[in-house]
Amino acid sequence: MGDLEIRKATYQDAEGKGYVHYKSWIETYTGLFPNEVMEKISLERSVKLAKEHPENTYVAIVDHKIVGFACYLESRDTDLKNAGEIMAIYILNDFKNMGIGKALMKVCYKELSNFNIITLWVLESNEKAIGFYESEGFKKDGHSKIIYAKKTVRMIKNAT
């Protein structure tokens, strides 16, 4: 792996971020989500979303190519007070297990440091992601919701 750069995303990063979002969904969720959900995933839609929402995002760059990204915001969960949320973290399979996820989480922690807790939602059947989040200090808090006919679970970490 070449040098890793983590920086705030810009509008110009939309193509690369969109590609990572699209490709990561296919790599991660094929077999975990129903086919009718997966068939709706498109590169064009992912790039469009990246162009519409460049804010609150960091990108991970290796050899001048975006290989991952993370998004953060104030928690959307109304039952939590003073909570930040890591809304998304995606890394291309070829770049996993290289410390990129930890580096992206670190910048999100810094951005969310004014909150008492940090939350995220993860697909219950995505055991690799749950293991990673647990290694980062997150714990399941018992809350769940259904998206695309699949159960997701909320994980919480005390902000430090």
Secondary structure, DSSP 8 states (H G I E B T S, - for coil): ---EEEEE--GGGHHHHHHHHHHHHHHHHBTTB-HHHHTT--HHHHHHHHHH--TTEEEEEETTEEEEEEEEEE---TT-SSEEEEEEEEE-GGGTTSSHHHHHHHHHHHHTTTSSEEEEEEETT-HHHHHHHHHTT-EEEEEEEEETTEEEEEEEEE--
